[in-house]
Amino acid sequence: MARGKVQMKRIENTVHRQVTFCKRRAGLLKKAKELSVLCDAEIGLVIFSSHGKIYELSTKGSMQGLIERYMKSTQSGSLQPEHEQQGIDQPQPALEVKEEINMLKQEIEILQKGLRYMFGGGTTGMVTLEELHILEKHLEEWIYHIRSAKMDLMFQEIQLLRNKIEENIGTANFAPVTTNFPYPLTIQNDIFQF
């Protein structure tokens, strides 16, 4: 089934608008993650829904750390457009690499601590509020992806059932069902006549 060209204007139907928002948000988050993994890029993404709910993604470390790094870069004037940079494959300074390694180690430690906490081994150490916030963000992200996959499967099943119904409507001979119930289970109308 081919999809027509989408007009770039506000979707008036609120249900369609919300569905489109959820799907496109998922696609945007997925592409940002892929870009981060494939190109070893540090990406921060913030999305505000029309209802004021915030969705954020920081691929390495926390969003706060990424914002602080951005602020430092823009204040010192070291943030340059890509076409102005001299040499794409320049090695990073050792300090920056060490910071990134430490950030990744910290994130791994937080995730491992969170897993231990979730599966009953949380008595070995207290989890801080910031660590819980990071875990919550990851859980919301995972739940979103699970729900998105579930919705896709449900839509495929619905489409498959619709196709089967359309195939069977022309070939099936419907006979009335007799039951011992005092009231009929179906109501006859002009659409479905037996």
Solvent accessible surface area in square Angstrom, and as a share of the most:
residue,aa,sasa,rsa
1,M,221,0.99
2,A,101,0.78
3,R,218,0.79
4,G,60,0.58
5,K,202,0.86
6,V,74,0.42
7,Q,129,0.57
8,M,158,0.70
9,K,144,0.61
10,R,148,0.54
11,I,62,0.31
12,E,129,0.58
13,N,71,0.36
14,T,89,0.52
15,V,101,0.58
16,H,109,0.49
17,R,60,0.22
18,Q,73,0.32
19,V,60,0.35
20,T,45,0.26
21,F,50,0.21
22,C,42,0.25
23,K,111,0.47
24,R,133,0.49
25,R,13,0.05
26,A,14,0.11
27,G,34,0.32
28,L,89,0.44
29,L,10,0.05
30,K,118,0.50
31,K,133,0.57
32,A,11,0.09
33,K,59,0.25
34,E,64,0.29
35,L,92,0.46
36,S,8,0.05
37,V,122,0.70
38,L,145,0.72
39,C,84,0.51
40,D,101,0.53
41,A,32,0.25
42,E,44,0.20
43,I,28,0.14
44,G,37,0.36
45,L,37,0.19
46,V,67,0.39
47,I,24,0.12
48,F,137,0.57
49,S,14,0.09
50,S,102,0.66
51,H,155,0.69
52,G,54,0.52
53,K,118,0.50
54,I,85,0.43
55,Y,48,0.18
56,E,48,0.21
57,L,7,0.04
58,S,7,0.04
59,T,30,0.17
60,K,19,0.08
61,G,14,0.14
62,S,30,0.19
63,M,19,0.09
64,Q,112,0.50
65,G,26,0.25
66,L,25,0.13
67,I,78,0.40
68,E,84,0.38
69,R,108,0.40
70,Y,119,0.45
71,M,91,0.41
72,K,140,0.59
73,S,25,0.16
74,T,55,0.32
75,Q,140,0.62
76,S,87,0.56
77,G,53,0.51
78,S,74,0.48
79,L,102,0.51
80,Q,89,0.40
81,P,69,0.43
82,E,132,0.59
83,H,155,0.69
84,E,95,0.43
85,Q,97,0.43
86,Q,149,0.66
87,G,48,0.46
88,I,148,0.75
89,D,136,0.70
90,Q,114,0.51
91,P,124,0.78
92,Q,95,0.42
93,P,84,0.53
94,A,74,0.57
95,L,125,0.62
96,E,64,0.28
97,V,57,0.32
98,K,127,0.54
99,E,99,0.45
100,E,39,0.17
101,I,79,0.40
102,N,93,0.47
103,M,49,0.22
104,L,69,0.34
105,K,130,0.55
106,Q,106,0.47
107,E,29,0.13
108,I,93,0.47
109,E,108,0.48
110,I,13,0.06
111,L,45,0.22
112,Q,95,0.42
113,K,43,0.18
114,G,0,0.00
115,L,84,0.42
116,R,113,0.41
117,Y,109,0.42
118,M,81,0.36
119,F,165,0.69
120,G,65,0.63
121,G,30,0.29
122,G,20,0.19
123,T,134,0.78
124,T,115,0.67
125,G,30,0.29
126,M,167,0.74
127,V,16,0.09
128,T,75,0.43
129,L,152,0.76
130,E,112,0.50
131,E,25,0.11
132,L,70,0.35
133,H,107,0.48
134,I,19,0.10
135,L,13,0.07
136,E,92,0.41
137,K,25,0.11
138,H,26,0.11
139,L,62,0.31
140,E,99,0.44
141,E,23,0.10
142,W,106,0.37
143,I,78,0.40
144,Y,37,0.14
145,H,58,0.26
146,I,115,0.58
147,R,154,0.56
148,S,33,0.21
149,A,56,0.43
150,K,115,0.49
151,M,87,0.39
152,D,68,0.35
153,L,113,0.56
154,M,90,0.40
155,F,90,0.38
156,Q,117,0.52
157,E,97,0.44
158,I,73,0.37
159,Q,71,0.32
160,L,89,0.45
161,L,97,0.48
162,R,137,0.50
163,N,62,0.32
164,K,101,0.43
165,I,100,0.51
166,E,121,0.54
167,E,121,0.54
168,N,88,0.45
169,I,106,0.54
170,G,72,0.69
171,T,110,0.64
172,A,42,0.33
173,N,149,0.76
174,F,144,0.60
175,A,74,0.58
176,P,97,0.61
177,V,130,0.74
178,T,129,0.75
179,T,60,0.35
180,N,160,0.82
181,F,127,0.53
182,P,118,0.74
183,Y,169,0.64
184,P,108,0.68
185,L,130,0.64
186,T,81,0.47
187,I,151,0.77
188,Q,122,0.54
189,N,71,0.37
190,D,121,0.63
191,I,135,0.68
192,F,140,0.58
193,Q,137,0.61
194,F,109,0.46
